[in-house]
Amino acid sequence: MDIRELIEPKINPSIPQISPGDTVKVSLKTMERDKERLQHFQGMVIRIRKGVDGGSFTVRRVIYGVGVEQTFPFQSPLLQKLAVLRHGKTRRAKLYYMRGLSAKRARLKERREKVIEQAMSQEQEAESP
């Protein structure tokens, strides 16, 4: 039996196309007693898992010399917004080797082609009507 037969996966519209190596800022809805607020988590996407349940992605950041990883499901209603800050140039799908690197060695070169292509396509769409 497949889970898709029971529940239809709903794609969260606030999540743009991301890939491993991208630096993202994730906004989560957090409940504290009777108050609701947004909590931000900024880091590098080191893993994207796609599956029948909708999949998930893992974001890693280093805080005060300690590496912190958090996994977010694509279908989570708690995910309010996901902003891609920069696109990293990678040749692997899973960036687990970043766990062993520190400081300057953990930085990736920026991939600019994707950003330029998106800007050009948005300009063409604006000119069409």
C-alpha positions as CSV (number, residue, x, y, z in Angstrom):
1,M,0.0,0.0,0.0
2,D,1.3,3.4,-0.9
3,I,0.8,6.5,1.2
4,R,-0.4,8.5,-1.9
5,E,-3.5,6.3,-1.9
6,L,-4.5,7.5,1.5
7,I,-3.4,11.1,1.6
8,E,-2.8,13.5,-1.4
9,P,0.5,15.4,-0.9
10,K,-0.1,19.2,-0.8
11,I,2.8,21.3,-2.1
12,N,3.5,24.4,0.0
13,P,3.3,27.4,-2.4
14,S,5.6,29.5,-0.3
15,I,8.6,27.3,-1.1
16,P,10.6,28.2,-4.2
17,Q,12.8,25.8,-6.2
18,I,15.9,25.1,-4.1
19,S,19.0,22.9,-4.6
20,P,21.8,21.7,-2.4
21,G,24.4,24.4,-1.7
22,D,21.8,27.2,-1.6
23,T,21.8,29.5,1.4
24,V,18.3,29.9,2.6
25,K,16.3,31.8,5.3
26,V,13.4,29.7,6.6
27,S,10.6,31.3,8.5
28,L,8.7,29.0,10.9
29,K,5.6,29.7,12.8
30,T,6.2,29.1,16.5
31,M,3.6,29.0,19.3
32,E,4.7,30.2,22.7
33,R,1.9,29.8,25.2
34,D,-0.9,32.0,23.7
35,K,1.4,34.0,21.4
36,E,2.3,33.1,17.8
37,R,5.5,34.4,16.2
38,L,7.9,33.8,13.3
39,Q,11.3,32.2,14.0
40,H,14.0,32.4,11.4
41,F,16.7,29.8,10.6
42,Q,19.3,30.7,8.1
43,G,21.9,28.3,6.7
44,M,23.0,26.1,3.8
45,V,20.9,23.3,2.3
46,I,22.9,20.2,2.6
47,R,20.3,17.6,1.6
48,I,17.0,17.4,-0.3
49,R,15.0,14.2,0.1
50,K,12.1,13.6,-2.3
51,G,9.6,10.9,-1.5
52,V,5.9,9.9,-1.6
53,D,5.3,11.8,1.6
54,G,6.3,15.1,-0.1
55,G,10.0,15.1,0.9
56,S,12.1,17.2,3.2
57,F,15.2,19.4,3.1
58,T,18.0,19.8,5.7
59,V,19.6,23.2,6.5
60,R,22.9,23.5,8.3
61,R,24.4,26.5,10.0
62,V,27.3,27.0,12.5
63,I,26.4,28.9,15.7
64,Y,29.2,29.8,18.1
65,G,31.4,27.0,16.6
66,V,28.7,24.4,16.9
67,G,27.1,23.0,13.8
68,V,23.3,22.9,14.0
69,E,21.1,21.0,11.4
70,Q,17.4,21.2,11.1
71,T,15.2,19.2,8.8
72,F,12.0,20.7,7.4
73,P,9.2,18.8,5.6
74,F,8.1,20.5,2.3
75,Q,4.4,20.0,3.3
76,S,4.7,21.5,6.8
77,P,2.0,24.1,7.5
78,L,4.4,25.7,10.0
79,L,6.7,26.8,7.1
80,Q,5.6,30.4,6.4
81,K,8.3,31.5,4.0
82,L,11.5,30.3,2.4
83,A,13.9,32.9,0.9
84,V,16.9,31.9,-1.2
85,L,19.7,34.3,-0.4
86,R,22.4,32.8,-2.7
87,H,22.9,29.8,-4.9
88,G,26.0,27.7,-4.2
89,K,27.9,25.9,-6.9
90,T,28.0,22.2,-6.1
91,R,28.7,18.9,-7.9
92,R,27.0,16.6,-5.4
93,A,23.4,16.0,-4.3
94,K,24.2,15.5,-0.6
95,L,26.7,17.8,1.0
96,Y,27.5,15.7,4.1
97,Y,31.2,16.5,3.8
98,M,30.5,20.1,4.9
99,R,30.1,18.7,8.5
100,G,33.8,18.1,8.6
101,L,34.8,21.5,7.3
102,S,35.1,24.8,9.2
103,A,35.2,28.5,8.5
104,K,36.5,29.4,5.1
105,R,36.8,25.9,3.8
106,A,33.0,25.4,4.2
107,R,32.2,28.2,1.8
108,L,31.0,27.5,-1.7
109,K,31.4,29.6,-4.8
110,E,28.3,31.4,-5.9
111,R,26.3,30.1,-9.0
112,R,25.0,33.1,-10.8
113,E,23.5,31.6,-14.0
114,K,20.3,30.5,-12.3
115,V,19.6,34.0,-10.9
116,I,20.3,35.7,-14.2
117,E,18.0,33.2,-16.0
118,Q,15.2,33.9,-13.6
119,A,15.6,37.7,-13.9
120,M,15.6,37.4,-17.7
121,S,12.4,35.2,-17.7
122,Q,10.7,37.7,-15.4
123,E,11.6,40.6,-17.7
124,Q,10.2,38.7,-20.7
125,E,6.9,38.0,-18.9
126,A,6.6,41.6,-18.0
127,E,7.1,42.7,-21.6
128,S,4.7,40.2,-23.1
129,P,1.3,41.7,-22.0
